Amino acid sequence: MASEMDEVCGNCGLSLGSHCASSYYSEQYKMHISRNQCPGNQGRMNWDKGPGTVFKSTGKYKLVDYNTPAGGN
């Protein structure tokens, strides 16, 4: 049974569960990180390079392996 957290993002190709759970100000990046923003680091989006994208619903569900790089970013 598919979990809501396993829905695939149309922007980065990773699951909803891999996105930022809440919005906050990052002292490291000196910027606001918004809720549901696509992940940063480890071959994914680099938050210090710009505002990035937020989760885009696709209605598709699958298990995405840990350390899978984001696509399309």
C-alpha positions as a printed NumPy array, in Angstrom:
array([[  0.   ,   0.   ,   0.   ],
       [  1.434,   3.366,  -1.034],
       [  2.05 ,   5.962,   1.636],
       [  1.415,   9.677,   1.105],
       [  5.121,  10.183,   1.837],
       [  6.029,   7.96 ,  -1.151],
       [  4.451,  10.279,  -3.745],
       [  7.034,  11.275,  -6.375],
       [  7.833,  14.965,  -6.885],
       [  7.439,  16.304, -10.414],
       [ 10.35 ,  18.698,  -9.883],
       [ 13.095,  16.521,  -8.421],
       [ 11.856,  12.923,  -8.798],
       [ 12.285,  12.151,  -5.104],
       [  9.553,  11.257,  -2.617],
       [  7.543,  13.751,  -0.56 ],
       [  9.193,  12.258,   2.526],
       [ 12.604,  13.5  ,   1.371],
       [ 11.426,  17.136,   1.226],
       [ 11.798,  19.742,   3.962],
       [  9.213,  19.038,   6.685],
       [  8.854,  22.64 ,   7.857],
       [  9.938,  26.141,   6.932],
       [ 12.85 ,  27.708,   8.801],
       [ 15.699,  30.169,   8.497],
       [ 18.995,  28.377,   7.801],
       [ 21.994,  29.911,   9.54 ],
       [ 24.268,  27.821,   7.312],
       [ 22.795,  29.079,   4.014],
       [ 21.698,  32.488,   5.38 ],
       [ 18.286,  32.119,   3.769],
       [ 14.71 ,  30.968,   4.404],
       [ 14.094,  27.306,   3.52 ],
       [ 10.414,  26.813,   2.707],
       [  8.235,  23.872,   3.721],
       [  8.234,  21.018,   1.185],
       [ 11.308,  22.441,  -0.579],
       [ 13.148,  19.9  ,  -2.711],
       [ 16.127,  18.363,  -0.864],
       [ 19.609,  19.802,  -0.806],
       [ 23.074,  18.221,  -0.541],
       [ 24.418,  14.844,  -1.728],
       [ 23.972,  15.467,  -5.452],
       [ 20.59 ,  17.095,  -5.06 ],
       [ 19.595,  20.763,  -5.039],
       [ 22.09 ,  23.178,  -3.496],
       [ 20.078,  25.634,  -1.42 ],
       [ 22.907,  28.184,  -1.451],
       [ 22.6  ,  28.462,  -5.267],
       [ 19.07 ,  29.867,  -5.174],
       [ 15.561,  29.399,  -3.836],
       [ 15.029,  25.988,  -5.426],
       [ 11.668,  24.365,  -5.986],
       [  8.961,  22.926,  -3.777],
       [  7.164,  19.586,  -4.007],
       [  5.026,  19.205,  -7.141],
       [  2.359,  16.516,  -6.866],
       [  2.332,  13.879,  -9.616],
       [ -0.092,  11.309,  -8.216],
       [  2.62 ,   8.661,  -8.757],
       [  3.962,   6.616,  -5.863],
       [  7.12 ,   4.533,  -5.53 ],
       [  9.848,   3.762,  -3.035],
       [ 12.937,   5.842,  -3.787],
       [ 16.24 ,   4.487,  -2.516],
       [ 18.217,   6.641,  -0.058],
       [ 21.001,   8.658,  -1.77 ],
       [ 19.163,   8.704,  -5.128],
       [ 20.171,  11.979,  -6.824],
       [ 17.415,  14.363,  -7.814],
       [ 16.606,  14.613, -11.505],
       [ 15.776,  17.682, -13.535],
       [ 17.52 ,  20.174, -11.27 ]])
